Amino acid sequence: MWRVRLFHVGDDGLLVEMPAAAGRSFGLEQGTPLVAVMTVGQNRWVFHARVVGTGPIAVGRSATLRLSAPERVERCVRREFLRVSTTELRLPGVECAPLLTPSSVVSAEAANREAILSMERSPLRLAGEGQEQLLPEVGPSFRARLLNLGGGGVGLLVGKDDAAAAGKCRLMWMRLDLSPHVPIPLGITAKQAHTHIDSEQNLYLGLAFEFAFNPSHREFIVEQITRFVGLVQGARKAA
């Protein structure tokens, strides 16, 4: 999922910002089905759309994406918007923990990269077989759900039981589950950008990827996310 800017609405469809991951934009194939959720004031609306093609270059922006006009728009009850049956969303899980020693992520990220690449070279190997997942120095972990991915970070939804602890995390270690397309969870360092508490005391947590401690990890994360998007598109087309 991505959060993108809406540039234009017309009878012929919508013009939106090109999706991005870790600061790198990439296109979606023509005909790719999408679910869009848009907030106007206090109301949230959901609809289905398809990629029509790329659009013109926006001022100060990269190429844009053209989407088909929705045939039907459905209003979502705010507290239930993640459970609207028509969206068919399957939100990946994320394991998070406060990062205690930032420098310890270097070896953990390197080990995570090598484990994923090794399993991609040997796809029949079972996840975790013959190896322990090396972790940086972190505090107690908690679970979250991935809401959006792109622009150099992620949006997470944290349950109310963990909201207080999660809101205090300025630096965080995440294990992002993109299975089955990525064989084991991606290990990523992130820093808190913004937070929001909803009416049920759940926490929306906006995080920016942090590569200052291990700059070489950026390219690997970009490659994996781009590969994940391509595989998901291929699976949808095959279905």
C-alpha positions in Angstrom: 0.0 0.0 0.0 1.1 3.5 -0.8 0.1 7.0 0.3 0.2 9.2 -2.8 -0.9 12.8 -3.7 -4.0 13.3 -5.8 -3.3 15.9 -8.5 -6.4 15.9 -10.6 -10.0 14.4 -10.8 -11.8 14.4 -14.1 -14.4 12.5 -16.1 -11.6 10.4 -17.7 -10.2 9.3 -14.3 -7.7 10.3 -11.6 -4.1 11.7 -11.8 -2.0 10.6 -8.8 1.6 10.7 -7.7 3.8 7.8 -8.9 4.2 5.2 -6.0 7.6 5.1 -4.3 9.5 2.9 -1.9 12.6 4.0 0.0 12.8 7.2 -2.0 12.7 5.5 -5.4 9.6 5.7 -7.6 8.4 2.9 -9.8 5.5 2.4 -12.1 2.6 -0.1 -12.0 1.6 -2.1 -15.1 -1.4 -0.9 -17.2 -4.5 -2.8 -16.1 -3.3 -3.4 -12.5 -6.3 -3.5 -10.2 -6.1 -1.2 -7.1 -8.2 -0.4 -4.1 -8.2 3.3 -3.2 -9.1 4.8 0.2 -9.5 8.6 0.3 -10.3 10.9 3.2 -12.4 14.0 2.7 -12.9 15.9 5.9 -14.1 13.5 8.6 -15.3 10.9 6.0 -13.4 8.0 4.4 -14.3 6.6 1.0 -13.2 3.4 -0.7 -13.4 2.4 -4.4 -11.8 0.1 -7.0 -9.7 1.5 -9.9 -7.3 0.2 -12.5 -4.0 1.7 -13.8 -4.7 3.3 -17.2 -1.1 4.4 -17.8 1.5 7.1 -16.9 0.6 10.7 -16.9 2.5 14.0 -17.6 5.4 15.2 -15.5 4.0 17.1 -12.5 5.6 20.3 -11.5 8.6 19.5 -9.2 7.6 15.8 -9.2 8.4 12.6 -11.1 6.0 11.1 -13.6 2.4 10.6 -12.5 0.0 7.7 -12.7 -3.4 7.7 -14.4 -6.2 5.7 -12.8 -9.6 4.8 -14.2 -12.6 6.7 -12.8 -14.4 4.7 -10.1 -17.8 3.2 -11.0 -18.9 3.0 -7.4 -17.7 4.7 -4.2 -18.5 3.4 -0.8 -18.4 5.3 2.5 -16.5 3.6 5.3 -17.4 3.8 8.9 -14.2 5.3 10.3 -13.4 2.8 13.0 -14.2 -0.1 10.6 -12.4 1.0 7.5 -9.9 -1.8 7.6 -12.6 -4.4 7.7 -14.7 -3.3 4.7 -15.3 -6.6 2.8 -15.2 -5.0 -0.7 -11.5 -3.9 -0.2 -10.2 -7.5 0.2 -7.1 -6.1 2.0 -4.6 -8.6 3.4 -2.4 -6.5 5.6 1.1 -7.8 6.3 2.3 -8.2 9.9 5.2 -6.3 11.3 7.3 -7.1 14.4 8.7 -4.0 16.1 11.0 -3.3 19.0 12.7 -0.1 20.3 16.3 0.1 19.2 18.6 0.4 22.2 22.0 0.6 20.5 21.8 2.0 16.9 25.2 0.7 15.9 24.1 -2.9 16.5 21.9 -2.8 13.4 24.9 -3.0 11.1 25.6 -6.7 11.7 21.9 -7.6 12.1 21.0 -6.0 8.7 24.0 -7.6 7.0 22.9 -11.0 8.4 19.3 -10.4 7.3 20.4 -9.5 3.8 22.6 -12.6 3.5 19.9 -14.9 4.8 17.3 -13.6 2.3 19.8 -13.8 -0.7 20.8 -17.3 0.3 17.2 -18.5 0.4 16.5 -16.8 -3.0 19.4 -18.8 -4.4 18.1 -22.0 -2.8 14.3 -21.6 -2.9 13.7 -25.2 -1.5 15.5 -24.4 1.7 13.2 -23.9 4.7 13.0 -20.5 6.3 15.4 -20.3 9.3 16.8 -23.8 8.6 20.3 -24.1 10.0 20.5 -20.4 11.1 19.5 -18.1 13.9 18.2 -14.7 13.1 20.7 -12.1 14.4 19.0 -9.2 16.1 20.4 -5.8 17.2 20.2 -4.7 20.8 16.4 -4.0 21.3 13.8 -3.7 24.0 10.5 -5.7 24.3 8.9 -6.3 20.9 5.3 -5.7 19.9 3.1 -6.5 16.8 1.7 -4.0 14.3 0.0 -4.1 10.9 1.4 -2.5 7.8 -1.0 0.2 6.4 1.2 1.8 3.7 4.7 1.5 2.3 6.5 4.1 0.2 8.1 7.5 0.2 11.0 6.2 2.3 8.9 4.8 5.1 5.9 2.9 6.4 2.6 3.5 8.2 1.8 1.0 10.9 -1.3 0.4 13.0 -0.5 -0.6 16.6 -3.2 -2.0 18.9 -4.2 0.0 22.0 -2.4 -2.5 24.4 0.9 -1.6 22.8 0.2 2.0 21.8 1.7 3.7 24.8 5.0 1.9 24.5 5.2 2.2 20.7 4.6 6.0 20.8 7.7 6.4 22.9 10.0 4.7 20.4 12.1 7.2 18.5 14.3 4.6 16.8 12.8 1.2 16.0 13.9 -2.2 14.6 11.2 -3.7 12.3 10.8 -7.2 10.8 8.5 -6.7 7.8 6.7 -9.9 6.7 6.2 -9.8 2.9 5.9 -13.6 2.5 5.7 -15.6 0.4 7.4 -13.2 -2.1 10.2 -12.4 0.3 11.2 -15.7 2.1 11.9 -14.3 5.6 11.0 -10.9 7.1 13.0 -7.8 6.0 15.0 -6.3 8.9 14.8 -2.5 8.7 15.7 0.4 11.0 13.2 3.2 11.2 12.7 6.5 13.1 9.4 7.9 14.2 8.0 10.7 12.0 4.5 11.2 13.3 1.8 9.5 15.4 -2.0 9.6 15.7 -4.4 8.0 18.2 -7.8 7.0 16.8 -11.1 6.8 18.6 -10.4 3.3 19.9 -7.0 4.3 21.3 -5.1 2.4 18.5 -2.0 4.1 17.4 -1.2 5.1 13.8 2.6 5.2 13.6 4.4 6.9 10.7 8.0 5.8 10.4 10.8 6.9 8.1 13.5 4.4 7.0 16.8 5.2 8.7 20.0 4.1 6.8 22.4 6.5 8.6 23.9 3.6 10.6 24.3 1.3 7.5 23.9 3.2 4.2 24.7 0.1 2.1 21.4 -1.5 3.3 19.3 1.1 1.4 19.9 -0.4 -2.0 19.0 -3.9 -0.8 15.7 -2.8 0.8 14.8 -0.9 -2.4 15.5 -4.0 -4.5 13.4 -6.2 -2.3 10.4 -3.9 -2.2 10.5 -3.4 -5.9 10.8 -7.1 -6.5 7.9 -7.7 -4.1 5.7 -5.3 -6.0 6.5 -7.0 -9.3 5.7 -10.4 -8.0 2.4 -9.3 -6.5 1.4 -7.8 -9.9 2.4 -11.0 -11.7 0.3 -13.1 -9.2 -2.7 -10.9 -9.7 -2.4 -11.1 -13.5 -2.1 -14.9 -13.4 -5.2 -15.1 -11.2 
